[in-house]
Amino acid sequence: MLATAPPTAVAATPDAGRRRRAGRRWRRLVSPVVLVAGWEAAARAGLLPPEKLPAPSQVLSTGVRLAGDGTLGVHLLDSLTRAGVGLLVGGVLALLLGVAAGLLRLGDDLVDPPVQMARMLPHLGLVPLLIIWVGIGESLKVTLVALGVFFPIYFNTYAGIRDIDERLVEAARTCGLGPAARLRHVVLPGALPSLFLGLRLAIGAAWLSLVVGEQVNAQTGIGFLMMEAREFSQTDVVVLGLVIYALLGLLSDVALRVWERRTLTWRRGLRAT
């Protein structure tokens, strides 16, 4: 008669897996905490002049003060609005053109060549021309963000569609699936991993574009707050703005990772050991 493992051993396996995953999540915090602690220690020891790089505690105190009087909330809301509108405009346009170029031969011939030429131009270098075209108001900020997010989403959408194995499409056609069903059950799932990668790259480009855009005739926004602080040599406010941009990028990337993990439940990629 074969021996069987006790029920407790079987039940302990999922718990052990959860503990290992939790331990890995906490382990990712070690290096940032060490860096911040070293920064604080160097500032308190006088190795870092406060007018050049203030201590993290001073930056945090400045953030609490600005949040308390409402200044930080106003600037943060305006920055989020600009980033959201630019991401929506550039993302939708890139998605539509990427699908057209990836699925249709005519779309590939008409859309892809000019996009390939345009991607060689640094979009941040177009600021003088954009000022002539759209002015120096909100349109400039939104346009810069839209340009920043357009290319990552377009190229990853295009590549995700073109990298789908044609045999899968032929098998779906053989099984009687129409064009709409093939698009839904074969093309979309196959292109989603690349699309999520494009979104992650686009969000990073959106924050980078916003930093530049908010330094051109802006009256609100985190970038404007940093430029105004530079005029008065308020290094703590400048560093605070950089920290806010870093946290916004990190939080948006984490949210996108969670969305990707829940959407692509069928995907099993290589995991680090």
Residue, then its C-alpha position, 0 to 999 in steps of 0.5 A: m500500500l502506497a504511503t500518502a503525505p499527511p494533510t498538513a503537508v499538503a495544506a502548508t504548500p500554498d502558505a509557504g508560497r505566499r510567505r516567499r512572495a511576501g518576503r520577496r516584496w519586502r526585499r525589494l524595499v531594502s535598497p531604497v531604504v538603505l539609500v535614503a538612510g545613507w542620504e540622511a546620514a550624510a546630510r546630518a554629518g555635513l557631507l552634503p551641503p543643505e543648499k545643494l542637497p537637503a536631507p530627506s527629513q527636510v524634504l519631507s517636512t517641506g512636503v507636509r507644509l505644502a500639503g497642509d496649506g493646499t499648495l501641493g494639492v493644487h499643483l499635483l492635480d493640474s499635473l495629473t490632469r495634463a498627464g491623463v489627457g495627454l495619455l488618453v489622446g496620444g494612446v488612443l491615436a497610437l492604438l488606432l494607427g497601430v491596429a490599422a498598420g498591423l492588420l491591414r496591408l494598406g494601413d501598413d503602407l500608408v501609416d507606418p513609413p511616416v511614423q517611422m520617419a517621425r520617430m527619429l525626431p526627438h519630440l522634446g526638441l520640437v518645443p520651439l515649433l510646437i510653441i509656434w503651432v499651438g502656443i504656450g498654453e495648456s495645449l503645449k503641455v498636452t501635446l508634448v505628453a501625447l507625442g511622448v506616449f504615442f510612439p511606444i504604444y504604436f510600435n508595441t501594438y504594431a509589433g504585438i500584432r505582427d508577432i502573432d503566429e500565422r498558424l494560429v490565425e489559420a487554425a481559427r479560420t479553419c475552425g470557422l471563426g469569422p474576422a471579428a471572432r479571430l480578432r477577439h480570440v486570437v489577435l487581441p490576446g496575442a498582442l496584449p503582452s506587447l501592448f502592456l509593455g508599450l503602456r509602461l514605456a508610454i507612462g514613463a515618457a508621459w512624466l518626462s514630457l510633462v516635466v519639460g512642458e510644465q517649465v514653459n509658461a506654466q502657472t501651476g503644476i509640479g514642474f512650475l513649482m520646481m522652476e519657481a523654487r529654483e528662482f528662490s534657491q529653495t532646493d528642498v522644494v526642487v528635490l520634493g518635486l523630483v521625488i513626487y515625479a518619481l513616486l508618480g511614475l512608480l505608482s503608475d507602473v505598479a498599478l499597470r503591473v497589477w492590471e497586466r497580471r490580472t488580465l494576462t492570467w493565462r500567461r506564464g513567463l520565466r521567473a527569476t530564481 
